[in-house]
Amino acid sequence: MLQQETIGAKENISVIARIKDYSQLLKPNLSGMVVFSSVIGYLMAPNVAFRWNDFGVWQQIITLFIGGMMVTGGANTINQILERDSDRLMKRTKMRPLPDGRMGDTEAWIFACVTGLLGAAMLSYFFNLQAGMLSLLSLLLYAFAYTPMKKVHPIAVFIGAIPGALPPLIGWVAATGSIDAGGFVLFSLQFFWQFPHFWAIAWVAFDDYSNAGIRMLPTKERETRFTAVQCIMYSLVLIPMAMVPLVLGMTGMIGMWVCVLCGVMYLGASIAFYIKNDYKSARRVMFASFIYLPVVLLALIIDKG
């Protein structure tokens, strides 16, 4: 009896451990933020009126969230399959399921294909074909263009910014069935936001990335201020862009000013990074990027026009 209980306990531990491994493949924190922007894109659409007691809208939001998480999780899994050897060389990633040997490639590929394709199918069926195809395009660009390019050329950041900016557009298209000015504005805000975000992370993790042969900075040397100059340029663009949603009637004055102030905060962090050019100032840009996107997206939706 005791032996059976012990075997049962080990099996439960094994199941829990495998669930945790699958969760690591999905990268739930990253995927959750990505899908959050997709939900905001959906709610920003002019034909969607959100009410707290509207069950129909909540049903659509939940469906969009699940489908988006599956597509994003599929892309993240393929990313980890292709980078398993590099991940073994970095402290931050060496304990992931694939580099640690807890999961084989075949199992991971099956998981990636099932989640990615099923998620795209969900968006196509419950919303429209355009949203499903955009989500599939995002997966393919992230997994098979951005991921391998990271070891070849820093242009990988530009390539990765495209699938990284597609989620709010996917949400918009899921609601409207078309790509128009409003969806493109949301895409552009998230597109330009990513460059200082990526570069700050790459500056902080420069040694780890270098050990794995990953090139993310716009320069081969970390000590130069060229990276900070690039962060200033891209964060600066976000300030005038914050006014466009107001011009298009997507948000009100409060939403616009919150976006402008967030842009100024982001720019200030980038300027401080240029002046000091050290680990602490690079981390400030990184944390500023973490603040910027959710605050801007929430401001836009709360003060929706």
Phi and psi in degrees as GROMACS dihedral restraints (atoms count N, CA, C in turn):
[ dihedral_restraints ]
;  ai    aj    ak    al  type     phi  dphi    fc
    3     4     5     6     1   -62.3    20    10
    4     5     6     7     1   -38.9    20    10
    6     7     8     9     1   -64.5    20    10
    7     8     9    10     1   -40.8    20    10
    9    10    11    12     1   -64.3    20    10
   10    11    12    13     1   -40.9    20    10
   12    13    14    15     1   -63.7    20    10
   13    14    15    16     1   -39.6    20    10
   15    16    17    18     1   -64.1    20    10
   16    17    18    19     1   -42.8    20    10
   18    19    20    21     1   -63.3    20    10
   19    20    21    22     1   -43.3    20    10
   21    22    23    24     1   -62.1    20    10
   22    23    24    25     1   -40.6    20    10
   24    25    26    27     1   -64.1    20    10
   25    26    27    28     1   -41.2    20    10
   27    28    29    30     1   -64.4    20    10
   28    29    30    31     1   -39.3    20    10
   30    31    32    33     1   -64.8    20    10
   31    32    33    34     1   -40.1    20    10
   33    34    35    36     1   -63.9    20    10
   34    35    36    37     1   -42.2    20    10
   36    37    38    39     1   -62.1    20    10
   37    38    39    40     1   -40.2    20    10
   39    40    41    42     1   -63.5    20    10
   40    41    42    43     1   -42.2    20    10
   42    43    44    45     1   -65.0    20    10
   43    44    45    46     1   -45.0    20    10
   45    46    47    48     1   -62.3    20    10
   46    47    48    49     1   -41.4    20    10
   48    49    50    51     1   -63.1    20    10
   49    50    51    52     1   -39.9    20    10
   51    52    53    54     1   -68.4    20    10
   52    53    54    55     1   -38.2    20    10
   54    55    56    57     1   -61.7    20    10
   55    56    57    58     1   -40.8    20    10
   57    58    59    60     1   -63.6    20    10
   58    59    60    61     1   -37.6    20    10
   60    61    62    63     1   -63.6    20    10
   61    62    63    64     1   -45.3    20    10
   63    64    65    66     1   -62.0    20    10
   64    65    66    67     1   -37.3    20    10
   66    67    68    69     1   -63.3    20    10
   67    68    69    70     1   -39.0    20    10
   69    70    71    72     1   -64.4    20    10
   70    71    72    73     1   -35.6    20    10
   72    73    74    75     1   -64.4    20    10
   73    74    75    76     1   -37.1    20    10
   75    76    77    78     1   -72.1    20    10
   76    77    78    79     1   -22.5    20    10
   78    79    80    81     1    49.7    20    10
   79    80    81    82     1    67.2    20    10
   81    82    83    84     1   -58.5    20    10
   82    83    84    85     1   -34.4    20    10
   84    85    86    87     1   -65.0    20    10
   85    86    87    88     1   -48.9    20    10
   87    88    89    90     1   -65.6    20    10
   88    89    90    91     1   -47.4    20    10
   90    91    92    93     1   -61.9    20    10
   91    92    93    94     1   -38.9    20    10
   93    94    95    96     1   -62.3    20    10
   94    95    96    97     1   -40.8    20    10
   96    97    98    99     1   -66.7    20    10
   97    98    99   100     1   -40.7    20    10
   99   100   101   102     1   -62.7    20    10
  100   101   102   103     1   -47.2    20    10
  102   103   104   105     1   -70.5    20    10
  103   104   105   106     1   -31.2    20    10
  105   106   107   108     1   -56.7    20    10
  106   107   108   109     1   -43.1    20    10
  108   109   110   111     1   -67.1    20    10
  109   110   111   112     1   -30.2    20    10
  111   112   113   114     1   -67.8    20    10
  112   113   114   115     1   -41.5    20    10
  114   115   116   117     1   -64.2    20    10
  115   116   117   118     1   -41.1    20    10
  117   118   119   120     1   -61.8    20    10
  118   119   120   121     1   -41.9    20    10
  120   121   122   123     1   -58.9    20    10
  121   122   123   124     1   -40.3    20    10
  123   124   125   126     1   -64.8    20    10
  124   125   126   127     1   -46.5    20    10
  126   127   128   129     1   -70.5    20    10
  127   128   129   130     1   -24.2    20    10
  129   130   131   132     1   -74.8    20    10
  130   131   132   133     1   -17.3    20    10
  132   133   134   135     1   -60.4    20    10
  133   134   135   136     1   140.2    20    10
  135   136   137   138     1   -64.0    20    10
  136   137   138   139     1   -22.7    20    10
  138   139   140   141     1   -92.9    20    10
  139   140   141   142     1     8.8    20    10
  141   142   143   144     1  -113.7    20    10
  142   143   144   145     1   119.7    20    10
  144   145   146   147     1  -111.7    20    10
  145   146   147   148     1   110.8    20    10
  147   148   149   150     1   -86.7    20    10
  148   149   150   151     1   130.3    20    10
  150   151   152   153     1  -133.3    20    10
  151   152   153   154     1   139.2    20    10
  153   154   155   156     1   -58.7    20    10
  154   155   156   157     1   -31.4    20    10
  156   157   158   159     1   -98.2    20    10
  157   158   159   160     1    12.3    20    10
  159   160   161   162     1   -88.4    20    10
  160   161   162   163     1   100.5    20    10
  162   163   164   165     1   -63.7    20    10
  163   164   165   166     1   -35.8    20    10
  165   166   167   168     1   -61.4    20    10
  166   167   168   169     1   -43.5    20    10
  168   169   170   171     1   -67.0    20    10
  169   170   171   172     1   -41.2    20    10
  171   172   173   174     1   -61.6    20    10
  172   173   174   175     1   -38.2    20    10
  174   175   176   177     1   -62.3    20    10
  175   176   177   178     1   -42.1    20    10
  177   178   179   180     1   -65.7    20    10
  178   179   180   181     1   -41.2    20    10
  180   181   182   183     1   -61.7    20    10
  181   182   183   184     1   -46.3    20    10
  183   184   185   186     1   -63.8    20    10
  184   185   186   187     1   -42.0    20    10
  186   187   188   189     1   -63.1    20    10
  187   188   189   190     1   -44.4    20    10
  189   190   191   192     1   -63.1    20    10
  190   191   192   193     1   -40.3    20    10
  192   193   194   195     1   -64.7    20    10
  193   194   195   196     1   -46.4    20    10
  195   196   197   198     1   -64.5    20    10
  196   197   198   199     1   -47.8    20    10
  198   199   200   201     1   -60.7    20    10
  199   200   201   202     1   -43.3    20    10
  201   202   203   204     1   -64.7    20    10
  202   203   204   205     1   -40.6    20    10
  204   205   206   207     1   -62.6    20    10
  205   206   207   208     1   -37.5    20    10
  207   208   209   210     1   -69.3    20    10
  208   209   210   211     1   -43.6    20    10
  210   211   212   213     1   -64.7    20    10
  211   212   213   214     1   -47.1    20    10
  213   214   215   216     1   -63.2    20    10
  214   215   216   217     1   -40.4    20    10
  216   217   218   219     1   -63.4    20    10
  217   218   219   220     1   -38.4    20    10
  219   220   221   222     1   -62.3    20    10
  220   221   222   223     1   -43.1    20    10
  222   223   224   225     1   -64.5    20    10
  223   224   225   226     1   -43.1    20    10
  225   226   227   228     1   -64.4    20    10
  226   227   228   229     1   -35.9    20    10
  228   229   230   231     1   -67.1    20    10
  229   230   231   232     1   -45.2    20    10
  231   232   233   234     1   -60.9    20    10
  232   233   234   235     1   -40.7    20    10
  234   235   236   237     1   -55.7    20    10
  235   236   237   238     1   -43.5    20    10
  237   238   239   240     1   -73.5    20    10
  238   239   240   241     1   -29.5    20    10
  240   241   242   243     1   -66.2    20    10
  241   242   243   244     1   -47.9    20    10
  243   244   245   246     1   -70.7    20    10
  244   245   246   247     1   -25.1    20    10
  246   247   248   249     1  -107.1    20    10
  247   248   249   250     1    17.2    20    10
  249   250   251   252     1   -60.3    20    10
  250   251   252   253     1   -37.4    20    10
  252   253   254   255     1   -70.2    20    10
  253   254   255   256     1   -39.5    20    10
  255   256   257   258     1   -66.3    20    10
  256   257   258   259     1   -39.3    20    10
  258   259   260   261     1   -62.0    20    10
  259   260   261   262     1   -29.0    20    10
  261   262   263   264     1   -65.5    20    10
  262   263   264   265     1   -21.9    20    10
  264   265   266   267     1   -93.7    20    10
  265   266   267   268     1    -4.4    20    10
  267   268   269   270     1  -114.7    20    10
  268   269   270   271     1   135.7    20    10
  270   271   272   273     1   -58.9    20    10
  271   272   273   274     1   -39.6    20    10
  273   274   275   276     1   -67.1    20    10
  274   275   276   277     1   -26.4    20    10
  276   277   278   279     1  -121.3    20    10
  277   278   279   280     1    -6.1    20    10
  279   280   281   282     1   -65.8    20    10
  280   281   282   283     1   -18.5    20    10
  282   283   284   285     1   -97.4    20    10
  283   284   285   286     1    11.9    20    10
  285   286   287   288     1   -66.7    20    10
  286   287   288   289     1   159.4    20    10
  288   289   290   291     1   -55.3    20    10
  289   290   291   292     1   -40.7    20    10
  291   292   293   294     1   -75.7    20    10
  292   293   294   295     1   -52.6    20    10
  294   295   296   297     1   -65.3    20    10
  295   296   297   298     1   -27.2    20    10
  297   298   299   300     1   -81.7    20    10
  298   299   300   301     1    -8.6    20    10
  300   301   302   303     1    82.7    20    10
  301   302   303   304     1    10.1    20    10
  303   304   305   306     1   -78.7    20    10
  304   305   306   307     1   -13.5    20    10
  306   307   308   309     1  -143.9    20    10
  307   308   309   310     1   143.1    20    10
  309   310   311   312     1   -89.8    20    10
  310   311   312   313     1   163.8    20    10
  312   313   314   315     1   -61.2    20    10
  313   314   315   316     1   -41.9    20    10
  315   316   317   318     1   -60.5    20    10
  316   317   318   319     1   -46.4    20    10
  318   319   320   321     1   -61.5    20    10
  319   320   321   322     1   -41.2    20    10
  321   322   323   324     1   -67.0    20    10
  322   323   324   325     1   -39.8    20    10
  324   325   326   327     1   -64.0    20    10
  325   326   327   328     1   -41.2    20    10
  327   328   329   330     1   -61.7    20    10
  328   329   330   331     1   -44.9    20    10
  330   331   332   333     1   -61.9    20    10
  331   332   333   334     1   -43.2    20    10
  333   334   335   336     1   -64.5    20    10
  334   335   336   337     1   -44.9    20    10
  336   337   338   339     1   -66.8    20    10
  337   338   339   340     1   -42.9    20    10
  339   340   341   342     1   -64.0    20    10
  340   341   342   343     1   -50.1    20    10
  342   343   344   345     1   -67.2    20    10
  343   344   345   346     1   -46.0    20    10
  345   346   347   348     1   -63.4    20    10
  346   347   348   349     1   -50.4    20    10
  348   349   350   351     1   -70.3    20    10
  349   350   351   352     1   -38.6    20    10
  351   352   353   354     1   -66.2    20    10
  352   353   354   355     1   -39.3    20    10
  354   355   356   357     1   -63.6    20    10
  355   356   357   358     1   -44.9    20    10
  357   358   359   360     1   -64.1    20    10
  358   359   360   361     1   -37.9    20    10
  360   361   362   363     1   -64.9    20    10
  361   362   363   364     1   -39.0    20    10
  363   364   365   366     1   -61.3    20    10
  364   365   366   367     1   -45.8    20    10
  366   367   368   369     1   -65.2    20    10
  367   368   369   370     1   -36.5    20    10
  369   370   371   372     1   -67.8    20    10
  370   371   372   373     1   -41.2    20    10
  372   373   374   375     1   -76.4    20    10
  373   374   375   376     1   -47.6    20    10
  375   376   377   378     1   -84.9    20    10
  376   377   378   379     1   -17.4    20    10
  378   379   380   381     1  -121.3    20    10
  379   380   381   382     1   -87.5    20    10
  381   382   383   384     1  -160.5    20    10
  382   383   384   385     1   162.4    20    10
  384   385   386   387     1   -62.5    20    10
  385   386   387   388     1   -35.7    20    10
  387   388   389   390     1   -60.2    20    10
  388   389   390   391     1   -42.9    20    10
  390   391   392   393     1   -65.0    20    10
  391   392   393   394     1   -41.7    20    10
  393   394   395   396     1   -63.4    20    10
  394   395   396   397     1   -41.9    20    10
  396   397   398   399     1   -69.6    20    10
  397   398   399   400     1   -36.6    20    10
  399   400   401   402     1   -64.2    20    10
  400   401   402   403     1   -39.7    20    10
  402   403   404   405     1   -66.1    20    10
  403   404   405   406     1   -38.2    20    10
  405   406   407   408     1   -67.6    20    10
  406   407   408   409     1   -39.6    20    10
  408   409   410   411     1   -61.4    20    10
  409   410   411   412     1   -41.7    20    10
  411   412   413   414     1   -60.0    20    10
  412   413   414   415     1   -44.2    20    10
  414   415   416   417     1   -60.8    20    10
  415   416   417   418     1   -47.3    20    10
  417   418   419   420     1   -65.0    20    10
  418   419   420   421     1   -42.2    20    10
  420   421   422   423     1   -64.6    20    10
  421   422   423   424     1   -44.0    20    10
  423   424   425   426     1   -66.6    20    10
  424   425   426   427     1   -45.6    20    10
  426   427   428   429     1   -77.9    20    10
  427   428   429   430     1   -41.9    20    10
  429   430   431   432     1  -111.9    20    10
  430   431   432   433     1    -4.5    20    10
  432   433   434   435     1  -114.8    20    10
  433   434   435   436     1   -56.0    20    10
  435   436   437   438     1   -64.8    20    10
  436   437   438   439     1   -49.1    20    10
  438   439   440   441     1   -59.8    20    10
  439   440   441   442     1   -53.1    20    10
  441   442   443   444     1   -69.0    20    10
  442   443   444   445     1   -28.2    20    10
  444   445   446   447     1   -70.5    20    10
  445   446   447   448     1   -19.4    20    10
  447   448   449   450     1   -60.1    20    10
  448   449   450   451     1   -24.2    20    10
  450   451   452   453     1   -96.8    20    10
  451   452   453   454     1    -1.5    20    10
  453   454   455   456     1  -107.8    20    10
  454   455   456   457     1   -48.4    20    10
  456   457   458   459     1  -157.8    20    10
  457   458   459   460     1   146.5    20    10
  459   460   461   462     1   -61.8    20    10
  460   461   462   463     1   -12.0    20    10
  462   463   464   465     1   -61.4    20    10
  463   464   465   466     1   -10.3    20    10
  465   466   467   468     1   -55.9    20    10
  466   467   468   469     1   -33.6    20    10
  468   469   470   471     1   -63.4    20    10
  469   470   471   472     1   -42.4    20    10
  471   472   473   474     1   -64.3    20    10
  472   473   474   475     1   -44.5    20    10
  474   475   476   477     1   -62.9    20    10
  475   476   477   478     1   -44.1    20    10
  477   478   479   480     1   -67.8    20    10
  478   479   480   481     1   -26.6    20    10
  480   481   482   483     1   -67.7    20    10
  481   482   483   484     1   -22.2    20    10
  483   484   485   486     1   -70.9    20    10
  484   485   486   487     1   -58.0    20    10
  486   487   488   489     1   -63.9    20    10
  487   488   489   490     1   -27.8    20    10
  489   490   491   492     1   -67.5    20    10
  490   491   492   493     1   -25.4    20    10
  492   493   494   495     1   -97.9    20    10
  493   494   495   496     1    -7.5    20    10
  495   496   497   498     1   -71.0    20    10
  496   497   498   499     1   -30.1    20    10
  498   499   500   501     1   -52.1    20    10
  499   500   501   502     1   -48.8    20    10
  501   502   503   504     1   -64.1    20    10
  502   503   504   505     1   -32.5    20    10
  504   505   506   507     1   -68.0    20    10
  505   506   507   508     1   -38.9    20    10
  507   508   509   510     1   -61.0    20    10
  508   509   510   511     1   -43.1    20    10
  510   511   512   513     1   -62.1    20    10
  511   512   513   514     1   -42.9    20    10
  513   514   515   516     1   -61.3    20    10
  514   515   516   517     1   -46.7    20    10
  516   517   518   519     1   -66.7    20    10
  517   518   519   520     1   -34.9    20    10
  519   520   521   522     1   -59.6    20    10
  520   521   522   523     1   -33.8    20    10
  522   523   524   525     1   -85.0    20    10
  523   524   525   526     1   -38.9    20    10
  525   526   527   528     1  -102.8    20    10
  526   527   528   529     1   -24.7    20    10
  528   529   530   531     1    78.5    20    10
  529   530   531   532     1     9.8    20    10
  531   532   533   534     1  -148.2    20    10
  532   533   534   535     1   156.3    20    10
  534   535   536   537     1   -98.9    20    10
  535   536   537   538     1   112.0    20    10
  537   538   539   540     1  -133.1    20    10
  538   539   540   541     1  -167.7    20    10
  540   541   542   543     1   -59.1    20    10
  541   542   543   544     1   -43.0    20    10
  543   544   545   546     1   -61.1    20    10
  544   545   546   547     1   -46.4    20    10
  546   547   548   549     1   -64.8    20    10
  547   548   549   550     1   -37.2    20    10
  549   550   551   552     1   -68.6    20    10
  550   551   552   553     1   -34.3    20    10
  552   553   554   555     1   -63.3    20    10
  553   554   555   556     1   -45.8    20    10
  555   556   557   558     1   -62.1    20    10
  556   557   558   559     1   -41.1    20    10
  558   559   560   561     1   -59.1    20    10
  559   560   561   562     1   -45.4    20    10
  561   562   563   564     1   -66.4    20    10
  562   563   564   565     1   -41.7    20    10
  564   565   566   567     1   -59.0    20    10
  565   566   567   568     1   -45.3    20    10
  567   568   569   570     1   -73.7    20    10
  568   569   570   571     1   -30.3    20    10
  570   571   572   573     1   -63.7    20    10
  571   572   573   574     1   -53.0    20    10
  573   574   575   576     1   -71.6    20    10
  574   575   576   577     1   -28.9    20    10
  576   577   578   579     1   -60.6    20    10
  577   578   579   580     1   -31.5    20    10
  579   580   581   582     1   -70.5    20    10
  580   581   582   583     1   -28.2    20    10
  582   583   584   585     1   -65.8    20    10
  583   584   585   586     1   -54.0    20    10
  585   586   587   588     1   -61.3    20    10
  586   587   588   589     1   -33.8    20    10
  588   589   590   591     1   -60.5    20    10
  589   590   591   592     1   -52.3    20    10
  591   592   593   594     1   -63.4    20    10
  592   593   594   595     1   -45.6    20    10
  594   595   596   597     1   -68.6    20    10
  595   596   597   598     1   -35.9    20    10
  597   598   599   600     1   -63.9    20    10
  598   599   600   601     1   -43.4    20    10
  600   601   602   603     1   -62.7    20    10
  601   602   603   604     1   -43.6    20    10
  603   604   605   606     1   -65.8    20    10
  604   605   606   607     1   -34.0    20    10
  606   607   608   609     1   -67.9    20    10
  607   608   609   610     1   -45.5    20    10
  609   610   611   612     1   -64.1    20    10
  610   611   612   613     1   -40.2    20    10
  612   613   614   615     1  -100.2    20    10
  613   614   615   616     1    28.1    20    10
  615   616   617   618     1   -57.0    20    10
  616   617   618   619     1   -46.1    20    10
  618   619   620   621     1   -64.2    20    10
  619   620   621   622     1   -43.7    20    10
  621   622   623   624     1   -61.9    20    10
  622   623   624   625     1   -46.6    20    10
  624   625   626   627     1   -64.3    20    10
  625   626   627   628     1   -39.7    20    10
  627   628   629   630     1   -63.6    20    10
  628   629   630   631     1   -39.9    20    10
  630   631   632   633     1   -60.8    20    10
  631   632   633   634     1   -32.3    20    10
  633   634   635   636     1   -92.7    20    10
  634   635   636   637     1    -0.4    20    10
  636   637   638   639     1    74.8    20    10
  637   638   639   640     1    24.2    20    10
  639   640   641   642     1   -96.9    20    10
  640   641   642   643     1   129.7    20    10
  642   643   644   645     1  -112.2    20    10
  643   644   645   646     1   108.1    20    10
  645   646   647   648     1  -117.9    20    10
  646   647   648   649     1   -27.4    20    10
  648   649   650   651     1   -76.8    20    10
  649   650   651   652     1   152.5    20    10
  651   652   653   654     1   -74.8    20    10
  652   653   654   655     1     5.6    20    10
  654   655   656   657     1  -142.8    20    10
  655   656   657   658     1   157.7    20    10
  657   658   659   660     1   -77.9    20    10
  658   659   660   661     1   -20.0    20    10
  660   661   662   663     1  -112.5    20    10
  661   662   663   664     1   138.6    20    10
  663   664   665   666     1   -76.2    20    10
  664   665   666   667     1   -31.4    20    10
  666   667   668   669     1   -67.1    20    10
  667   668   669   670     1   -26.7    20    10
  669   670   671   672     1   -66.4    20    10
  670   671   672   673     1   153.7    20    10
  672   673   674   675     1   -87.9    20    10
  673   674   675   676     1     5.6    20    10
  675   676   677   678     1   -61.7    20    10
  676   677   678   679     1   -37.4    20    10
  678   679   680   681     1   -61.5    20    10
  679   680   681   682     1   -43.6    20    10
  681   682   683   684     1   -64.9    20    10
  682   683   684   685     1   -37.4    20    10
  684   685   686   687     1   -60.6    20    10
  685   686   687   688     1   -43.6    20    10
  687   688   689   690     1   -63.7    20    10
  688   689   690   691     1   -39.5    20    10
  690   691   692   693     1   -61.4    20    10
  691   692   693   694     1   -41.0    20    10
  693   694   695   696     1   -61.7    20    10
  694   695   696   697     1   -45.5    20    10
  696   697   698   699     1   -61.1    20    10
  697   698   699   700     1   -46.1    20    10
  699   700   701   702     1   -75.6    20    10
  700   701   702   703     1   -35.5    20    10
  702   703   704   705     1   -70.6    20    10
  703   704   705   706     1   -31.5    20    10
  705   706   707   708     1   -62.9    20    10
  706   707   708   709     1   -38.4    20    10
  708   709   710   711     1   -60.1    20    10
  709   710   711   712     1   -31.5    20    10
  711   712   713   714     1   -68.0    20    10
  712   713   714   715     1   -22.1    20    10
  714   715   716   717     1   -70.1    20    10
  715   716   717   718     1   -55.1    20    10
  717   718   719   720     1   -66.2    20    10
  718   719   720   721     1   -30.1    20    10
  720   721   722   723     1   -64.5    20    10
  721   722   723   724     1   -26.1    20    10
  723   724   725   726     1   -65.0    20    10
  724   725   726   727     1   -18.8    20    10
  726   727   728   729     1   -85.6    20    10
  727   728   729   730     1   -18.0    20    10
  729   730   731   732     1   -64.4    20    10
  730   731   732   733     1   -43.1    20    10
  732   733   734   735     1   -56.5    20    10
  733   734   735   736     1   -35.1    20    10
  735   736   737   738     1   -67.0    20    10
  736   737   738   739     1   -44.1    20    10
  738   739   740   741     1   -60.2    20    10
  739   740   741   742     1   -36.8    20    10
  741   742   743   744     1   -85.2    20    10
  742   743   744   745     1    -0.7    20    10
  744   745   746   747     1    76.1    20    10
  745   746   747   748     1    19.6    20    10
  747   748   749   750     1   -81.7    20    10
  748   749   750   751     1   -28.2    20    10
  750   751   752   753     1  -145.7    20    10
  751   752   753   754     1   171.7    20    10
  753   754   755   756     1   -98.8    20    10
  754   755   756   757     1  -170.6    20    10
  756   757   758   759     1   -63.8    20    10
  757   758   759   760     1   -40.3    20    10
  759   760   761   762     1   -63.0    20    10
  760   761   762   763     1   -46.4    20    10
  762   763   764   765     1   -58.6    20    10
  763   764   765   766     1   -41.7    20    10
  765   766   767   768     1   -63.8    20    10
  766   767   768   769     1   -46.7    20    10
  768   769   770   771     1   -66.8    20    10
  769   770   771   772     1   -34.5    20    10
  771   772   773   774     1   -62.9    20    10
  772   773   774   775     1   -42.3    20    10
  774   775   776   777     1   -64.7    20    10
  775   776   777   778     1   -41.1    20    10
  777   778   779   780     1   -63.3    20    10
  778   779   780   781     1   -46.8    20    10
  780   781   782   783     1   -63.9    20    10
  781   782   783   784     1   -37.4    20    10
  783   784   785   786     1   -64.7    20    10
  784   785   786   787     1   -37.9    20    10
  786   787   788   789     1   -63.8    20    10
  787   788   789   790     1   -41.2    20    10
  789   790   791   792     1   -63.7    20    10
  790   791   792   793     1   -41.6    20    10
  792   793   794   795     1   -60.4    20    10
  793   794   795   796     1   -44.1    20    10
  795   796   797   798     1   -64.2    20    10
  796   797   798   799     1   -43.3    20    10
  798   799   800   801     1   -64.4    20    10
  799   800   801   802     1   -42.3    20    10
  801   802   803   804     1   -59.9    20    10
  802   803   804   805     1   -42.0    20    10
  804   805   806   807     1   -64.2    20    10
  805   806   807   808     1   -37.5    20    10
  807   808   809   810     1   -68.8    20    10
  808   809   810   811     1   -38.8    20    10
  810   811   812   813     1   -65.5    20    10
  811   812   813   814     1   -41.8    20    10
  813   814   815   816     1   -62.4    20    10
  814   815   816   817     1   -35.7    20    10
  816   817   818   819     1   -63.4    20    10
  817   818   819   820     1   -39.3    20    10
  819   820   821   822     1   -66.1    20    10
  820   821   822   823     1   -42.2    20    10
  822   823   824   825     1   -68.1    20    10
  823   824   825   826     1   -47.0    20    10
  825   826   827   828     1   -91.1    20    10
  826   827   828   829     1   -36.5    20    10
  828   829   830   831     1    50.6    20    10
  829   830   831   832     1    49.0    20    10
  831   832   833   834     1  -133.6    20    10
  832   833   834   835     1   177.5    20    10
  834   835   836   837     1   -58.9    20    10
  835   836   837   838     1   -44.4    20    10
  837   838   839   840     1   -64.0    20    10
  838   839   840   841     1   -43.8    20    10
  840   841   842   843     1   -70.8    20    10
  841   842   843   844     1   -32.3    20    10
  843   844   845   846     1   -65.9    20    10
  844   845   846   847     1   -40.2    20    10
  846   847   848   849     1   -64.3    20    10
  847   848   849   850     1   -33.0    20    10
  849   850   851   852     1   -65.6    20    10
  850   851   852   853     1   -39.1    20    10
  852   853   854   855     1   -62.9    20    10
  853   854   855   856     1   -41.9    20    10
  855   856   857   858     1   -61.2    20    10
  856   857   858   859     1   -46.6    20    10
  858   859   860   861     1   -69.4    20    10
  859   860   861   862     1   -34.1    20    10
  861   862   863   864     1   -62.3    20    10
  862   863   864   865     1   -36.2    20    10
  864   865   866   867     1   -68.2    20    10
  865   866   867   868     1   -35.3    20    10
  867   868   869   870     1   -66.3    20    10
  868   869   870   871     1   -32.3    20    10
  870   871   872   873     1   -78.8    20    10
  871   872   873   874     1   -42.5    20    10
  873   874   875   876     1   -55.4    20    10
  874   875   876   877     1   -56.0    20    10
  876   877   878   879     1   -64.2    20    10
  877   878   879   880     1   -52.8    20    10
  879   880   881   882     1   -63.1    20    10
  880   881   882   883     1   -36.9    20    10
  882   883   884   885     1   -66.4    20    10
  883   884   885   886     1   -43.9    20    10
  885   886   887   888     1   -63.1    20    10
  886   887   888   889     1   -46.2    20    10
  888   889   890   891     1   -63.1    20    10
  889   890   891   892     1   -42.2    20    10
  891   892   893   894     1   -67.1    20    10
  892   893   894   895     1   -38.8    20    10
  894   895   896   897     1   -62.8    20    10
  895   896   897   898     1   -41.5    20    10
  897   898   899   900     1   -62.8    20    10
  898   899   900   901     1   -43.5    20    10
  900   901   902   903     1   -76.3    20    10
  901   902   903   904     1   -35.7    20    10
  903   904   905   906     1   -66.1    20    10
  904   905   906   907     1   -37.0    20    10
  906   907   908   909     1  -105.2    20    10
  907   908   909   910     1    33.1    20    10
  909   910   911   912     1   -55.2    20    10
  910   911   912   913     1   134.8    20    10
